[in-house]
């Protein structure tokens, strides 16, 4: 079996409720989540061996997380489960359109980071790349493996509640993006980090880094834009009935990695030689994975079989 993809970041429990309950009771639900946990589950459901580096406890919420991750076939790195650690939470409030806003109660202090021989991809981002002391640990780890045959993917996932200063946050994004081969953002991320700047200009700004080969920017119901070295594609989103958007970006990221990995473009390849047709097909696959998630409650990424049944091979 090939070495697993390494996903680094937060695993927490989403406490999900609605601003104006549509079901008459509005009772909050505890749902396993967190950026890194969602991506790891999405990859595992796509059949990609995946190891998660996170930190959560053995309390009630930690047990919920552990059962969810193990049940989906995600490997946990040593130190991820820590009996002395209090499991982090995010209170997610859904508006009438199913769009979530979050309030976080979390600590990010990862266990020792190391690279397994043959690992094709390291994925990180979100709060984990901003919140100390973990942010420094990730930055130094990526620097230490810069010459290794592994592709680095990054999803900054703007969180104003954690990093309210967009200039400072964008500086942190640029630093990690320069150590990454692929950067994925949403149009909402871009509006926070670089207000008023066109999406293409933001992509080109990130591509000035020598290592960065591709930038994917999602646009909600309008699909996604992807820009690489000499390639640019726009992919529309399919028409769906949105239940909520929780975890949609994480499902897209997992499917994006899966699609690139299946084409042999990751690992030592690091996206070199990526063609316009390949980029279009991979982003289309990823957008459709996110669409499935939007038709379900919570961060519930599709399996490869569910994707094929819905959209075809």
C-alpha positions in Angstrom: 0.0 0.0 0.0 1.2 3.5 -0.8 2.3 5.9 1.9 -0.7 8.0 3.2 -1.4 11.6 2.4 -0.5 13.7 5.5 -3.2 16.2 6.6 -2.2 18.6 9.4 -4.7 20.8 11.3 -7.7 21.1 13.5 -10.1 18.3 14.4 -13.0 19.6 16.5 -16.7 19.2 17.1 -19.1 21.6 15.3 -22.1 22.6 17.5 -24.5 23.4 14.7 -27.7 25.3 15.1 -29.9 27.7 13.1 -30.3 31.4 13.6 -34.1 31.0 12.9 -35.0 27.3 13.4 -36.8 25.8 10.5 -37.7 22.6 12.2 -39.5 24.1 15.1 -37.0 23.2 17.9 -33.6 24.5 16.7 -31.8 22.1 19.1 -28.0 22.3 18.4 -26.3 19.2 17.1 -22.7 18.0 17.9 -21.1 17.0 14.6 -17.5 15.9 14.1 -15.6 18.4 12.0 -12.7 20.8 11.7 -10.9 21.7 8.5 -8.3 18.9 8.7 -10.6 16.2 9.9 -13.1 17.0 7.2 -10.4 16.8 4.4 -9.0 13.6 5.9 -12.4 11.9 5.9 -13.1 13.2 2.4 -9.8 11.7 1.2 -10.4 8.4 2.9 -13.9 8.1 1.5 -12.4 8.6 -1.9 -10.2 5.6 -1.3 -7.0 7.6 -0.6 -4.8 6.4 2.4 -4.8 9.3 4.8 -3.0 10.1 8.1 -4.3 13.0 10.2 -2.1 15.1 12.6 -4.4 16.9 15.0 -4.9 17.1 18.7 -8.1 16.1 20.6 -8.9 14.6 24.0 -10.7 11.5 25.3 -13.6 13.5 26.6 -17.2 13.2 25.2 -16.4 15.3 22.1 -13.0 13.6 21.6 -14.7 10.1 21.6 -17.1 11.4 19.0 -14.3 12.6 16.8 -12.3 9.4 17.3 -15.2 7.2 16.3 -15.9 9.3 13.3 -12.3 9.3 12.0 -11.7 5.6 12.7 -15.0 4.7 11.2 -14.0 6.4 8.0 -10.6 4.7 7.8 -8.5 7.7 8.7 -5.2 6.9 10.4 -4.2 9.0 13.4 -0.7 10.2 13.8 1.0 9.5 17.2 0.0 12.1 19.8 -3.2 13.1 18.0 -5.3 11.6 20.8 -4.2 13.1 24.1 -6.1 12.3 27.3 -4.8 15.6 28.9 -6.2 17.7 26.0 -9.7 19.3 26.0 -11.3 18.8 22.6 -11.9 22.0 20.7 -15.4 23.1 19.5 -16.8 25.5 16.9 -20.3 26.8 17.3 -21.7 27.0 13.8 -24.9 29.1 13.2 -26.7 28.6 9.9 -28.6 31.4 8.2 -31.8 30.9 6.1 -29.7 29.9 3.1 -27.7 27.3 5.0 -24.5 29.4 5.1 -22.5 28.9 8.3 -20.8 31.4 10.6 -18.5 30.1 13.3 -17.4 30.9 16.9 -14.4 28.9 18.0 -13.3 27.6 21.4 -10.0 25.9 20.5 -6.3 25.4 21.2 -3.9 24.4 18.5 -0.7 22.7 19.7 0.1 19.8 17.4 2.1 16.7 18.3 5.5 16.1 16.7 5.4 16.6 12.9 7.3 14.1 10.7 7.2 13.0 7.1 6.7 9.3 6.2 8.9 8.0 3.4 6.9 8.0 0.2 4.2 10.4 1.4 2.9 12.0 -1.8 1.1 15.1 -0.3 1.1 17.3 2.8 -2.1 19.3 3.2 -2.6 22.0 5.7 -4.2 25.5 6.3 -7.2 27.1 8.0 -6.9 28.0 11.7 -3.9 25.6 12.1 -1.7 27.9 10.0 -2.7 31.0 12.0 -3.1 30.0 15.6 0.0 29.7 17.8 1.9 27.7 18.8 0.9 25.3 16.0 1.3 27.9 13.3 5.0 28.1 13.9 5.3 24.3 14.1 3.7 24.0 10.6 5.8 26.7 9.1 9.0 25.2 10.3 8.0 21.7 9.3 7.2 22.8 5.7 10.6 24.6 5.5 12.3 21.4 6.7 10.8 19.2 3.9 11.1 21.8 1.1 13.6 19.7 -0.8 11.7 16.4 -0.3 9.7 14.7 -3.2 6.3 15.7 -1.7 3.6 18.0 -3.0 2.3 20.6 -0.5 -1.3 21.9 -0.8 -2.7 24.8 1.2 -6.2 26.0 2.0 -5.9 29.2 4.1 -9.7 29.4 4.8 -10.0 32.9 6.3 -11.3 33.0 9.9 -11.7 36.7 10.9 -12.8 35.5 14.4 -9.2 34.1 14.8 -7.2 36.6 12.7 -9.2 39.9 12.4 -6.3 41.8 10.7 -6.5 41.0 7.0 -3.1 42.5 6.2 -1.4 40.4 8.9 -3.4 37.3 7.9 -2.5 37.7 4.2 1.2 38.0 5.1 0.9 34.6 6.8 -0.8 33.2 3.8 1.9 34.5 1.4 4.6 33.0 3.6 3.1 29.5 3.6 1.9 29.7 0.0 5.5 30.2 -1.1 6.2 26.8 0.5 3.2 25.2 -1.3 2.6 23.8 -4.8 -1.1 24.4 -4.8 -3.2 27.0 -3.0 -7.0 26.8 -2.8 -9.1 29.8 -1.6 -12.7 30.8 -1.8 -14.0 34.1 -3.1 -15.0 34.9 0.5 -11.4 34.3 1.6 -10.2 36.6 -1.1 -12.6 39.3 -0.2 -11.3 39.2 3.4 -7.5 38.9 2.6 -7.4 41.2 -0.4 -10.6 43.3 -0.5 -11.4 44.8 -3.9 -8.7 42.9 -5.8 -9.9 40.8 -8.8 -9.6 37.0 -8.3 -7.3 36.6 -11.3 -4.9 39.2 -9.8 -4.9 37.4 -6.5 -4.0 34.1 -8.3 -1.2 35.7 -10.2 0.1 37.3 -7.0 0.4 33.9 -5.4 1.9 32.4 -8.5 4.9 34.8 -8.3 6.3 32.4 -5.7 8.8 30.1 -7.4 7.3 26.9 -6.0 3.6 27.6 -6.4 2.2 26.0 -9.5 -1.6 26.3 -9.3 -4.2 28.5 -7.5 -7.8 27.3 -7.3 -10.5 29.9 -6.2 -14.0 28.6 -5.5 -17.0 30.8 -6.1 -19.9 29.1 -4.4 -22.8 28.5 -6.7 -20.7 30.0 -9.6 -18.2 27.1 -9.6 -14.4 27.7 -9.5 -11.5 29.4 -11.2 -8.2 27.7 -11.5 -5.0 29.3 -12.7 -1.6 27.6 -13.3 1.6 28.2 -15.2 0.2 29.1 -18.6 -3.2 27.6 -18.0 -6.6 29.0 -16.8 -9.9 27.3 -16.5 -13.4 28.2 -15.2 -15.7 25.4 -14.1 -19.4 26.0 -13.4 -21.2 24.5 -10.5 -24.1 22.1 -11.0 -27.6 23.3 -10.0 -28.5 21.8 -6.7 -30.8 22.4 -3.7 -28.6 23.6 -0.9 -29.2 22.2 2.6 -26.1 23.8 4.1 -22.6 24.7 3.1 -20.8 23.2 6.1 -17.7 21.3 4.9 -18.2 22.0 1.2 -14.8 23.6 0.7 -13.2 20.7 2.6 -14.9 18.2 0.3 -13.8 20.1 -2.7 -10.2 20.1 -1.4 -10.2 16.3 -0.8 -11.6 15.6 -4.3 -9.0 18.0 -5.8 -6.2 16.1 -4.2 -7.7 12.8 -5.2 -8.1 13.8 -8.8 -4.5 15.2 -9.1 -3.1 12.1 -7.3 -4.9 9.7 -9.6 -3.3 11.5 -12.6 0.2 11.1 -11.2 0.6 14.9 -10.8 1.5 14.9 -7.1 4.4 13.6 -5.1 7.7 14.3 -6.7 5.9 15.6 -9.8 4.6 18.6 -7.9 2.1 19.6 -10.6 4.7 20.1 -13.3 3.3 19.6 -16.8 -0.3 20.2 -15.7 -2.4 20.8 -18.8 -5.5 22.8 -19.2 -7.6 19.7 -19.9 -6.3 17.9 -16.7 -6.9 21.0 -14.6 -10.5 21.4 -15.9 -11.3 17.7 -15.3 -9.9 17.7 -11.8 -11.6 21.0 -10.8 -14.9 19.8 -12.3 -14.7 16.6 -10.2 -13.9 18.6 -7.1 -16.7 21.1 -7.6 -19.2 18.2 -8.0 -18.0 16.6 -4.8 -18.6 19.9 -3.0 -22.1 20.1 -4.6 -23.0 16.7 -3.1 -21.9 17.9 0.4 -24.1 21.0 0.0 -27.2 18.7 -0.4 -26.6 17.1 3.0 -26.5 18.3 6.6 -23.0 19.0 8.0 -19.6 18.1 6.8 -20.5 14.9 5.0 -18.2 14.4 2.0 -19.1 11.8 -0.7 -17.4 8.5 -1.4 -16.0 7.8 -4.8 -19.0 5.5 -5.5 -21.5 8.2 -4.5 -19.7 10.7 -6.8 -19.8 8.3 -9.7 -23.5 7.4 -9.1 -24.4 11.1 -9.1 -22.3 12.5 -11.8 -20.9 9.5 -13.7 -17.3 8.5 -14.1 
